[in-house]
């Protein structure tokens, strides 16, 4: 679940950036870590940060799904 792509982004981070609520739910149900094992991914953001700043607009449904699974809201990006 948490294996990064060539750019160092795990699937959950990509799905959150795209605002893909269905994929986020599937990945979380499959065991993806909403905090990336320690918080911030190589990109400098958590999935929650990515969902909140998604170019397609903020996604409260994605943010809620991540928070419900334990995403930390108190981390800072670079």
Backbone as CSV, one residue per row, in Angstrom:
resi,resn,N_x,N_y,N_z,CA_x,CA_y,CA_z,C_x,C_y,C_z
1,UNK,0.796,-1.199,0.000,0.000,0.000,0.000,0.841,1.266,0.000
2,UNK,1.910,1.267,0.736,2.680,2.499,0.902,3.936,2.564,0.040
3,UNK,4.008,1.720,-0.985,5.164,1.736,-1.873,5.081,2.986,-2.754
4,UNK,6.125,3.792,-2.780,6.085,5.024,-3.572,6.232,4.780,-5.068
5,UNK,5.731,5.744,-5.845,5.931,5.698,-7.294,7.323,6.244,-7.609
6,UNK,7.627,6.442,-8.866,8.969,6.909,-9.259,9.310,8.283,-8.695
7,UNK,8.275,9.049,-8.421,8.496,10.393,-7.865,8.523,10.382,-6.341
8,UNK,8.419,9.188,-5.733,8.470,9.073,-4.289,7.143,9.267,-3.595
9,UNK,6.039,9.233,-4.381,4.714,9.465,-3.815,3.937,8.158,-3.665
10,UNK,3.504,7.832,-2.456,2.651,6.659,-2.273,1.274,6.900,-2.902
11,UNK,0.577,5.821,-3.203,-0.730,5.914,-3.861,-1.710,6.768,-3.066
12,UNK,-1.663,6.678,-1.744,-2.594,7.458,-0.928,-2.354,8.955,-1.098
13,UNK,-1.117,9.355,-1.179,-0.797,10.766,-1.381,-1.305,11.232,-2.741
14,UNK,-1.095,10.433,-3.755,-1.553,10.783,-5.106,-3.074,10.885,-5.146
15,UNK,-3.751,9.907,-4.556,-5.215,9.917,-4.545,-5.740,11.144,-3.800
16,UNK,-5.103,11.490,-2.698,-5.523,12.672,-1.935,-5.289,13.947,-2.741
17,UNK,-4.149,14.035,-3.433,-3.863,15.208,-4.268,-4.905,15.366,-5.357
18,UNK,-5.356,14.252,-5.900,-6.361,14.288,-6.973,-7.773,14.481,-6.448
19,UNK,-7.935,14.376,-5.133,-9.266,14.499,-4.555,-10.143,13.295,-4.839
20,UNK,-9.528,12.151,-5.038,-10.240,10.919,-5.374,-10.692,10.211,-4.098
21,UNK,-11.874,10.586,-3.616,-12.378,10.068,-2.343,-12.546,8.555,-2.368
22,UNK,-13.018,8.020,-3.463,-13.223,6.569,-3.547,-11.897,5.818,-3.423
23,UNK,-10.880,6.279,-4.119,-9.574,5.622,-4.050,-8.958,5.785,-2.667
24,UNK,-9.112,6.946,-2.068,-8.609,7.164,-0.711,-9.251,6.163,0.243
25,UNK,-10.566,6.003,0.144,-11.277,5.045,1.005,-10.762,3.623,0.781
26,UNK,-10.583,3.245,-0.477,-10.092,1.893,-0.790,-8.692,1.665,-0.228
27,UNK,-7.824,2.629,-0.399,-6.457,2.499,0.087,-6.407,2.429,1.613
28,UNK,-7.205,3.268,2.266,-7.250,3.234,3.724,-7.813,1.909,4.218
29,UNK,-8.859,1.417,3.566,-9.446,0.129,3.946,-8.447,-1.006,3.739
30,UNK,-7.560,-0.841,2.775,-6.548,-1.847,2.494,-5.322,-1.759,3.389
31,UNK,-5.292,-0.769,4.265,-4.196,-0.677,5.209,-3.186,0.424,4.964
32,UNK,-3.445,1.310,4.009,-2.509,2.416,3.772,-2.426,3.285,5.023
33,UNK,-1.234,3.731,5.330,-0.999,4.556,6.513,-1.313,6.011,6.172
34,UNK,-2.303,6.616,6.837,-2.656,7.996,6.520,-1.563,8.999,6.852
35,UNK,-0.570,8.563,7.612,0.543,9.445,7.983,1.863,9.028,7.361
36,UNK,1.854,8.053,6.519,3.068,7.651,5.829,4.127,7.044,6.715
37,UNK,3.743,6.467,7.825,4.690,5.794,8.687,5.459,6.719,9.598
38,UNK,5.353,7.990,9.395,6.074,8.895,10.271,5.611,10.314,10.082
39,UNK,4.693,10.488,9.194,4.150,11.819,8.992,4.311,12.286,7.576
40,UNK,5.380,12.969,7.289,5.519,13.645,6.009,6.245,12.752,5.008
41,UNK,5.669,12.637,3.813,6.270,11.855,2.740,7.428,12.631,2.115
42,UNK,8.108,12.004,1.195,9.250,12.627,0.518,8.870,13.948,-0.135
43,UNK,7.616,14.089,-0.531,7.157,15.320,-1.180,7.082,16.486,-0.207
44,UNK,7.164,16.201,1.092,7.058,17.258,2.079,5.651,17.469,2.577
45,UNK,4.713,16.621,2.141,3.321,16.757,2.543,2.742,15.424,2.980
46,UNK,1.742,15.513,3.820,0.967,14.332,4.178,-0.231,14.265,3.238
47,UNK,-0.917,13.127,3.164,-2.128,13.063,2.354,-3.170,14.094,2.798
48,UNK,-3.262,14.350,4.087,-4.222,15.343,4.572,-3.880,16.736,4.046
49,UNK,-2.610,17.083,4.070,-2.184,18.375,3.513,-2.511,18.446,2.030
50,UNK,-2.244,17.347,1.325,-2.488,17.308,-0.113,-3.968,17.461,-0.424
51,UNK,-4.818,16.800,0.358,-6.263,16.889,0.122,-6.781,18.296,0.404
52,UNK,-6.252,18.919,1.442,-6.705,20.262,1.809,-6.269,21.311,0.792
53,UNK,-5.183,21.048,0.083,-4.654,22.009,-0.888,-4.766,21.500,-2.313
54,UNK,-5.612,20.513,-2.544,-5.719,19.900,-3.872,-6.075,20.953,-4.923
55,UNK,-5.456,20.869,-6.100,-5.737,21.851,-7.153,-7.190,21.810,-7.607
56,UNK,-7.847,20.690,-7.400,-9.246,20.582,-7.810,-10.174,21.167,-6.752
57,UNK,-9.621,21.847,-5.781,-10.407,22.433,-4.709,-10.287,21.609,-3.451
58,UNK,-10.603,22.239,-2.334,-10.469,21.474,-1.099,-11.490,20.346,-1.090
59,UNK,-11.127,19.248,-0.473,-11.968,18.053,-0.474,-12.271,17.636,0.960
60,UNK,-13.339,18.189,1.553,-13.647,17.825,2.923,-13.952,16.337,3.096
61,UNK,-14.487,15.691,2.050,-14.771,14.256,2.155,-13.486,13.444,2.269
62,UNK,-12.475,13.827,1.513,-11.182,13.145,1.577,-10.511,13.457,2.917
63,UNK,-10.552,14.705,3.332,-9.951,15.099,4.612,-10.621,14.342,5.761
64,UNK,-11.938,14.238,5.711,-12.662,13.537,6.767,-12.273,12.066,6.815
65,UNK,-12.186,11.429,5.645,-11.811,10.013,5.586,-10.425,9.792,6.180
66,UNK,-9.497,10.681,5.854,-8.139,10.570,6.386,-8.120,10.783,7.902
67,UNK,-8.832,11.785,8.376,-8.869,12.060,9.816,-9.532,10.914,10.571
68,UNK,-10.567,10.340,9.986,-11.249,9.207,10.629,-10.319,8.019,10.797
69,UNK,-9.294,7.931,9.955,-8.327,6.835,10.034,-7.045,7.224,10.757
70,UNK,-7.054,8.385,11.385,-5.916,8.750,12.221,-4.901,9.687,11.601
71,UNK,-5.248,10.352,10.512,-4.299,11.302,9.917,-4.014,12.414,10.920
72,UNK,-2.755,12.746,11.051,-2.363,13.823,11.965,-2.583,15.177,11.301
73,UNK,-3.287,16.034,11.972,-3.586,17.365,11.436,-2.570,18.401,11.928
74,UNK,-1.701,17.999,12.859,-0.806,18.961,13.498,0.605,18.989,12.920
75,UNK,0.824,18.298,11.825,2.156,18.297,11.204,2.305,19.502,10.290
76,UNK,3.546,19.919,10.074,3.844,21.050,9.179,4.645,20.543,8.003
77,UNK,4.387,21.117,6.836,5.197,20.757,5.667,6.432,21.652,5.640
78,UNK,7.219,21.452,4.608,8.456,22.221,4.511,8.164,23.678,4.307
